[in-house]
Amino acid sequence: MAEVLERFLIASRWLLAPFYFGLVVGLLALLFKAGQHTIHIAQTLLEATESDVILSVLGLVDLTLAASLVLIIVFSGYENFVTTFRSEKGADLPGWLTRIDFTGMKLKLMASIVSISAIQLLRVFMSLPDRSDRELFWYVAVHLAFVTSALLLALTDKLSDGAHGAPPPSEAAPGH
């Protein structure tokens, strides 16, 4: 009975696959928005000010970082929680794909969130006359909360690795 339950629990990891598929659909939505944004930049480029162009490009950078974040989650989440990628020799896979673990994924996630927040904050500062002091305070406070969270996560992961060390090869997860 225990063996059947264990096989059922192990097989349940495949319930995550539709979530990753949904994230790929979200990636397509980000691609669509990036296309719209690029067309808008091209249409308004001649009458745009330098500040307008910088803000538009920052919008594209923001979308790119968000898309990269989605890819990190899809690839490393699928690899860590569902199954390993089986690819043909010489397949076009990112080099980090099989080397990123859950801790690495969390740190990349937080770094991406901090980067996205920093770009948003820069966009706000570029349009300073249109913003109230209260609004600026909250943008800075939220960004600092993300930075603090990322630093605390990195610190706790570092302390945790130092306290426990890497598991011996015999205890390492199979396939990783």
N, C-alpha and C positions, 0 to 999 in steps of 0.2 A: 504493500500500500504506500509506503514512504517513497519507494522508487517511482511510482506513478505520479505522486504529488510533485516530486522533484522534477520530473520530465515536464509536467504541466507548467510548473513555475518557470522553468528555463525557457520553454516554448513561448511563454507570455511576453518575452522581450520583443517579439515580432509585432506586438500591439503598438510599439513606438513607430514602426515604419510609416503608417499614414500621417503621423505628426511631421515627420521629415518631408514627406511628399507635400504636405501643406506649406511647409517653409519654402520649398522649391517654387510653389505657386506664388508665395509672397515675394520671392526673388524675381519672378517674372513681372509682378506688379511694380517692383522698384525699377526694373529695366524700362518698363513702359513710362513711368514718371520721369526717369532720366532722359528718355527720348523726347518727351514733351518739353522738358526743361532745356534741352539742347536746342530744339527748334525755336523755343522762345528767345534764347540768347542770340541765335543767328538772325531772327527777325528784328530784334531791337538793337543790334550791335552798333549800327551807324549813329543812332541818336542817344545811345547810352553814355553815361558819364563813366569815368574810370572806377568810381566807387560802385556804380551799378554793375559793372562787369565783374569786379572783385566779389561782390555779394552773390552774383549769379554763379560764378565759378565755385565759391564756397558751398553753394547749394548742391552743386554736382559732387564736390568732395564729400559732403555730408551723405548723399545718397550712395556713393561708392563705399564709404566706410560701413554704412548700414548693410549694404549687400555683402560686403566681405564678412561682416559679423554673422550674417545668416549662413554663409557658406562654411565658416568655421564650425558653427553649431551643427549643421547638417552632416558634414564630413566626420568630425570628431565624435559627435554623438552617435551616429550610426556605427562607426568603427568601435567605439567603446561600449555601447550598450546593446546593439543588435547583433552584428556579425562583422567579421573582418572582410575587407574588400578582396575579392579574388580577381586579379587582373592578369592579362596576358603580359608576357615579358616585353618590356619597353613601352608599356601603356602610358598614356599621358596623365599621370597622377601627380598631384603636388607632392614635393619631397617631404613635407612635414606631416602628411596625412597619416602615416602609420607610426609616427613618433610622438604625437601629441596625446597626453593622457587627460584625465578629467581635471586634474589640478591645472595643467597647462591651458585647457579649454576655459576654465573659470578666469584665469589671469588674462587671457587674450580677450575674453568677453568684457571684463572690466576695463581693460585698456582701450578697447573700442568705444565703450560707453563714455569714458572720460574724453576721448578724442572727439566724439560726436558732440558732447556737451561743450567742449572748448571751442569748436567751430561755431556752434550756436551762439555762444557768448561773444565770440569775435564778430559775428554778424550783428548782434545787438549793439555792440560798441561802435560799429561802423554807422549805425543809424541813431546815434546818441541823442540828437535834438528831438527825436520823435518819442523818446522813452521817459517815463517818470522815474524819480529816484527810488520809489518803492518797487517798481518793476525791475530796475537794475539790481537792487538789493536781492530780490528773489532769484534772479538769474545767477548771480554770483554765489548765493547761498546754496542753491541746488548743485551748481558745479562743484563747489567745495565739498559738499556731501558726497558726491561721486568720487572725487579725488581721495577723500578720507577713507571711504569704503574700499577703494582699490588698494590703498596703502595698507589698511588693516588686513585685508584678505591676503596680500602678498606677505605681510609679516607673519600672520598665523600659519600660512603654508610653509614659510621658511622655518619657523620654530617647530612646527609639526615634523618636517623632514629631519631636522636636527635631532629631535627627541627620539624618533623612531628609526631613522635611517632607512635605507632601501631594503626591501625584503630580500632574503637569500634567493638565489635562482630557483631553488626547489619550491619556494612559496609564491613565486611570481605567477600572475594569471596566465593560463595557457593561451598561446597565440599572440601574446604581446611582448 
